Amino acid sequence: MESSNNAVTGKQERTTFLLLLVLFPVLSVMFIAAYGFAVWFWQMFVSGPPHV
């Protein structure tokens, strides 16, 4: 009975490890890149070129 609980706990630990150390950093970098692209897109195409 305890071995099945240990297997579930190990799977939960692996899932938590992947979420914390892989998925969240990747998602945060993608979010920052998307925000930077949105700002660049706004400046280039919506606001127009800089006026001198």
Backbone as CSV, one residue per row, in Angstrom:
resi,resn,N_x,N_y,N_z,CA_x,CA_y,CA_z,C_x,C_y,C_z
1,MET,0.822,-1.200,0.000,0.000,0.000,0.000,0.866,1.264,0.000
2,GLU,1.946,1.228,0.771,2.787,2.419,0.846,3.577,2.640,-0.437
3,SER,3.909,1.584,-1.142,4.691,1.752,-2.366,3.903,2.517,-3.426
4,SER,2.581,2.330,-3.503,1.783,3.094,-4.462,1.724,4.564,-4.068
5,ASN,1.695,4.838,-2.765,1.729,6.231,-2.315,3.068,6.871,-2.649
6,ASN,4.162,6.110,-2.510,5.480,6.638,-2.844,5.591,6.919,-4.338
7,ALA,5.002,6.081,-5.173,5.052,6.299,-6.615,4.307,7.561,-6.995
8,VAL,3.152,7.784,-6.383,2.393,9.001,-6.667,3.167,10.221,-6.173
9,THR,3.778,10.116,-5.011,4.553,11.234,-4.470,5.743,11.541,-5.372
10,GLY,6.419,10.513,-5.864,7.538,10.734,-6.774,7.091,11.399,-8.060
11,LYS,5.929,10.996,-8.573,5.407,11.619,-9.792,5.038,13.073,-9.526
12,GLN,4.465,13.335,-8.366,4.112,14.723,-8.024,5.372,15.571,-7.872
13,GLU,6.413,14.999,-7.269,7.662,15.745,-7.116,8.276,16.060,-8.478
14,ARG,8.243,15.100,-9.380,8.792,15.323,-10.720,8.003,16.406,-11.451
15,THR,6.674,16.366,-11.328,5.835,17.371,-11.970,6.101,18.755,-11.386
16,THR,6.216,18.831,-10.065,6.501,20.112,-9.422,7.871,20.635,-9.845
17,PHE,8.850,19.753,-9.921,10.193,20.145,-10.351,10.169,20.709,-11.765
18,LEU,9.453,20.026,-12.660,9.382,20.509,-14.036,8.662,21.844,-14.116
19,LEU,7.607,22.012,-13.329,6.872,23.280,-13.348,7.739,24.425,-12.841
20,LEU,8.398,24.212,-11.718,9.137,25.302,-11.094,10.428,25.649,-11.829
21,LEU,11.139,24.652,-12.301,12.463,24.918,-12.848,12.522,24.953,-14.369
22,VAL,11.469,24.537,-15.039,11.481,24.530,-16.500,10.366,25.389,-17.055
23,LEU,9.141,25.078,-16.692,7.994,25.719,-17.334,7.863,27.192,-16.959
24,PHE,7.945,27.529,-15.685,7.757,28.921,-15.281,8.829,29.851,-15.841
25,PRO,10.123,29.494,-15.800,11.114,30.381,-16.429,10.908,30.541,-17.937
26,VAL,10.560,29.452,-18.613,10.325,29.536,-20.055,9.133,30.433,-20.340
27,LEU,8.053,30.269,-19.580,6.872,31.110,-19.788,7.163,32.571,-19.478
28,SER,7.964,32.838,-18.447,8.267,34.230,-18.111,9.121,34.883,-19.205
29,VAL,10.084,34.155,-19.759,10.894,34.701,-20.850,10.019,34.950,-22.077
30,MET,9.114,34.019,-22.375,8.223,34.211,-23.514,7.303,35.413,-23.300
31,PHE,6.827,35.626,-22.080,5.970,36.760,-21.787,6.729,38.069,-21.968
32,ILE,7.961,38.123,-21.478,8.769,39.340,-21.617,9.074,39.601,-23.090
33,ALA,9.372,38.551,-23.847,9.650,38.720,-25.276,8.405,39.200,-26.016
34,ALA,7.247,38.666,-25.672,6.009,39.104,-26.317,5.718,40.562,-25.981
35,TYR,5.970,40.966,-24.751,5.755,42.361,-24.370,6.716,43.274,-25.144
36,GLY,7.980,42.874,-25.258,8.943,43.665,-26.019,8.546,43.772,-27.483
37,PHE,8.062,42.675,-28.069,7.608,42.719,-29.447,6.409,43.645,-29.594
38,ALA,5.486,43.613,-28.630,4.308,44.485,-28.696,4.716,45.950,-28.634
39,VAL,5.681,46.272,-27.783,6.156,47.659,-27.692,6.836,48.060,-28.998
40,TRP,7.683,47.188,-29.542,8.350,47.481,-30.808,7.330,47.662,-31.924
41,PHE,6.354,46.777,-31.999,5.324,46.861,-33.022,4.576,48.180,-32.900
42,TRP,4.224,48.573,-31.672,3.501,49.828,-31.446,4.348,51.012,-31.921
43,GLN,5.610,51.021,-31.564,6.463,52.146,-31.923,6.705,52.218,-33.424
44,MET,6.834,51.091,-34.085,7.160,51.087,-35.506,5.948,51.366,-36.396
45,PHE,4.819,50.783,-36.070,3.698,50.813,-37.003,2.513,51.646,-36.553
46,VAL,2.319,51.833,-35.291,1.152,52.577,-34.812,1.503,54.032,-34.552
47,SER,2.617,54.250,-33.850,2.997,55.622,-33.522,3.641,56.335,-34.696
48,GLY,4.190,55.606,-35.634,4.835,56.214,-36.783,6.298,56.486,-36.512
49,PRO,7.002,56.944,-37.538,8.434,57.211,-37.354,8.645,58.412,-36.447
50,PRO,9.827,58.531,-35.885,10.114,59.685,-35.011,10.096,60.991,-35.817
51,HIS,9.584,62.017,-35.212,9.510,63.330,-35.858,10.659,64.184,-35.381
52,VAL,11.363,64.784,-36.329,12.532,65.592,-35.986,12.175,67.050,-36.022
